[in-house]
Amino acid sequence: MKARSRFCRRVEPHSLGFQLLSRSILIMAGLFILIGVFQYFMMQQFSYDKKEWGIQSQIRSVSPEIWIQWKEDSSRGKDDVAAIKSLQNNVATIAFIEENGNVSDLYVNPGYPLPVPRLSKQEYREIFETGKMTDGYKIIRDEKNNLQMVICLLVGPADAEWGIVQATVDLKEMLALQRNSLTIYVIGSLIALIVGMLIFRPVLQRTMVPLSRMVNTVERIHSGNLDERLPNKQGPVEIDRLAVAFNGMLKRIETSFAMEKEIQAQMRRFVADASHELRTPLTSIQGFLEVLLEGGADKPDQLQIALESMYSESERLNKLVGDLLALARMERSPDVRMNPGNLGELIRQMEPQLQMIAGARRIRFDLIDDPAIAVDTDKIKQVILNLFQNAVQQTDPMKGNIRISLEKSAGEIRLSVQDNGFGIKEIHLPHIFERFFRGEPSRARKYGGAGLGLSITKSIVELHGGRIEVESREGKGALFRVCLPLK
């Protein structure tokens, strides 16, 4: 409310509200000017046409004989004729022009001190030939630079000489009336602009309130509150669309920040776990070397034990480095060579190797002759070996049962590896594919595992456009399912 009241009290010169208000006033002023100019000239033309039509009507109402008689004896006047009297009240001068060019001044208004206007002989001749003026009237300026309207009309009976009756109208009063009308229009327009500005300003400010709220919200978001969102039901469609778009952008930014934090956290865990995993075999090798340097090399039994232990630790170290490099290569520039292959045939070819890894454990194969599927054979072999070795680690050496199955379902091939081993605790399931994660560290260390096998497996499956799932209950074994698309 404080922001709103502050916005309503003043409009800054460079603000959007001020620009809208000023431009609206300018547009209204421009429209008033155009309307005023158009109205002035149209009213002037209408007044001239109306005056011309009225004077000509009055001239026509007088019979041609009267005009001829008045021309012959202009000193007598014809004030007794009502039509002529009415005409005299509306004009400044009346003249009669004969065809031979003679001009007779019939009437001059006492208030008109100037001579009766004269047109050119050519203009009079055109009236005799055509019977009328080209425009019906002519606007001229007298000796005092005042505008006068000259109206000419051809009159006369059919069996007599024709003549032109010329009437002059002083436009002083008409122009004064037009100027007064224009002045009233200008004053009315200014009043309308002022009233419009006074009315439009609060309306505009009220319309700008949602935008002002958005600005305040964005300022709060800028200060660090990324959880806040803009209200998207404020009324104006454009403001709502802007709010929806801005909220979508904020959501993506917040998601990006969250992902960045998660990646940083994962990187810190990765560095810590990798350092720990690398440190363990290095510490073991260093310890045996110290034993040998302190005299153990002279004792054959201690020397043999030390060498065998260092070789085992170096193998473990080499495998760990190899797994890390494999993960790094898959993330940086994954190299997957897809070729048509048959997973059932591939598993049958690996059967002797799997039997050797399983030892006394029983293996059951439930395979189908699946259609050709595009896979990287070497990487899929690694997936099978990783899942199988994980099953071996989780099962009893003598009572363990491992089942490898292959089935087709809903446009995909499902490869499953199931065991009857120790199972996975429920709290460990969400983290089972994380790097260096080991649900039972002691069991994993026994088999040389560093917690990278399942992470590598997941990366390979995703490179094939598939997914990997796990189902397990503690003490009931585990089921890993790899789903690969047929196309």
Phi, psi and omega in degrees: 000326178295318179296322181293314181295322178295323179293322184284334184288325183216154177240116183290144185302328182260010181279161178296323180297317179295318180295318178297317181295311182295319181291324177296317178296319179296319178296316178298318179297318178299318178295319178298318180297314179298315180296320180296314179298314180298315181294321181298309183289324178294319179294322178296314180296319179296319180295318179297314181297319180294319178296316180298317181294320180294314180296317179296323178296320179293322178296319181292333182289346178266132183292148181302328180299321180297318179297321180292316179298317180296323178294320181288328181223073186290341182289335180288325182073165181228042180295343181281347177275123186298320182295320179291322178298319177294322179295319180297330179289345185247356182232166177265323179216156173226132179225157178236126183247124178275168184291332178281000176100355177292139181241129178242122178279112183272327185204136174227122180297133181305332180275003181250098189277000187259163177296158178292130181298148178236137173267172179285157178300326179296319179294319177295322181295320180296325179292319178296326183282320185262341181087000180197166175282156182300312180257005182086336179199169178222135179262123179232169175247134179276188183295338178263014177066025175268146180282135177231144176255124179254123181241126181239138180219132180281125182229166175137151178287168183292331185257017180229175178291142176274154176213169181248126172267122181248123177245138179247131180245126175283122185269009184301311181292319180297316179293323177298319178296320179293320179294322177296318178297320179295319179298316178298320179296317180297314179297317178298322179294318178297318178297318179297320179296316181295313178297319179298320179295317180295325180280320186288328182300307179295326177296316179296318179297321178293324178293328183277354181302314178301321178293322177296321176298319179298318179299315179297319179295317179297323177297320178293321178296321179298329180286355175125356182271080183285349180282341183284147181231156178279138175293132184253019176228063183259352177122285181298134184297319182296319178296318179296318179296319177297319180295318179297315179296319181292320178297321177297319178295318178298320180297318179294320179295316180297318177298319179297317178297318180296318178295321179296317178297318180295320179295319178297319178296317178297321179296318178297317178296321181297314181296318180295315181292318179296319178298319180294316182294322179286328183290326184299306179293326179295320178296319180297315180296319179299321180295317179293324177295323178296321178298315181294320181292334180273009175120356180293338181294338180276352180252112187303320182293318178291324179296315180297315180298316181297316181295317180296318179294317179295323178296318179297317180293324179292323175298315178298319178295319180295320179294320180296315179296320178298319178295319178297318178295322179297316177298318180296319180295319181293326180281324184280306181214082181300128180246099181242121180255100184279128175219149177302132180211166180242111184295324179298316179293323179297317181293322178296323178293330181274357186304313179300319180295319179294322178297321181292319179292324185288333182068236182275358180289148180269139180240136178237132180248124173239090187245157175236159175276085186285156177293165181298134181227139182282115180216162169269107189303314182298318182287325176293324174301319179296322177300312181298316181294319180297315180294322181291316178297324176298319178295322179297317180296331186268356185244160178290136183301332184255327186254006184289139174236128180235130181241127176247121183232156180222126181215159180250132182203128172052050175075020179213160176257131181247118176257121184239139174235114185238141179227169178247036186275212188286340181080178183238133178297147183299325181289341181270344185301316181295342185249009190295333182260009177281152181293138177066012178276131177223117180297320178234089185305321182296321180290322180292319179295329180300324181259010176080016182278147178244004180083023180250345185300309183291328177295318177295319179300314180299318180296318180296315180299317180293327176296334177274003181079017182251196180214159179234137182235156178223137175230131183197150170227140183300126181084358183241011179086183183220153178230119174253129183236124177255124181247118180243136180290146178290329180244000000 
